[in-house]
Amino acid sequence: MSTNFVESASWPDDIKKEGAEYFNNWHFTDKPINWNGLGFDNPILNDNSINALYSCRDVLKFNGTDDTSEKSMMMRLTVHIIGDLHQPLHSSSYFSA
């Protein structure tokens, strides 16, 4: 497991390589982009990077308990998700003819 801030940013990708798939949808948000006026029936799923950040925020807020392992995991996910959101292919889906 990664132990410093820089290594923790890649931790979600590291666990994917080990077969952990439960955070897969938290790596992206498929926001439709369509410059050709095409119709599509592809709603944005709730299980995505934006809602994942809300989940991380809720865990990281002080709630009267101090579950450091859960907060540590959510902090790692927060750093990774914010990095992923700055990559165009992690935040949109292009539709064309």
Secondary structure, DSSP 8 states (H G I E B T S, - for coil): ---SHHHHTTHHHHHHHTT--TTGGGG----EE-TT---------SSSHHHHHHHHHHHHS--S---HHHHHHHHHHHHHHHHHHTSGGGT-EE---
